[in-house]
Amino acid sequence: IQEWVMRQARIPVDEDGMEPQVCVIELGGTVGDIESMPFIEAFRQFQFKVKRENFCNIHVSLVPQPSSTGEQKTKPTQN
C-alpha cells in the first residue's frame, strides 16, 4: 500500500511536469472495522517512512444536528 501511495504521489498533475509538493490522502472508513485495519496500519507506518516533519494527520468527523432537536450530537465523534 505504501509503495503504491509513493508512486501515485510523484505523478505530475499539471502542465509543468514537476513532482507535486503535497499529497492529500483520504482514508475513509470506521476505525475498528477489520476490513480497514490494513489501510489504517499502513497509513500509521507511512509517517515513519516519510519522516514526521513531512507528514500531517487531519481528522474530520461528522457532527450531526437533527432538525427535530436543533442540537449538535457529538457522541458519535467521541467514540
C-alpha positions, -999 to +999 in steps of 0.1 A: +000+000+000+028+024+010+047+019-023+016+025-043+009+057-025+045+069-030+043+062-068+010+080-071+022+110-051+051+116-076+028+117-107+028+153-121-007+168-120-003+200-141+014+213-173+048+220-156+055+182-153+070+187-118+066+163-089+039+177-066+050+192-033+019+180-014-001+148-015-035+146+002-047+111+011-083+104+022-086+074+044-122+066+049-140+040+069-145+033+106-116+027+129-121-008+144-136-023+113-115-053+103-117-045+066-100-012+070-073-023+095-045-030+069-051+005+054-051+022+088-019+004+098-002+012+065-011+049+070+002+049+106+035+034+094+037+058+065+046+087+088+078+070+098+087+063+061+084+099+050+096+114+083+073+131+108+082+166+096+068+157+062+035+142+075+003+157+089-029+139+101-061+158+098-092+141+113-126+151+101-158+138+118-195+143+112-213+162+140-250+158+130-276+184+140-310+168+137-337+193+128-360+177+154-338+189+183-316+215+167-288+203+189-254+190+177-249+153+186-212+149+194-214+114+210-207+095+177-175+116+172-163+108+208-164+070+203 
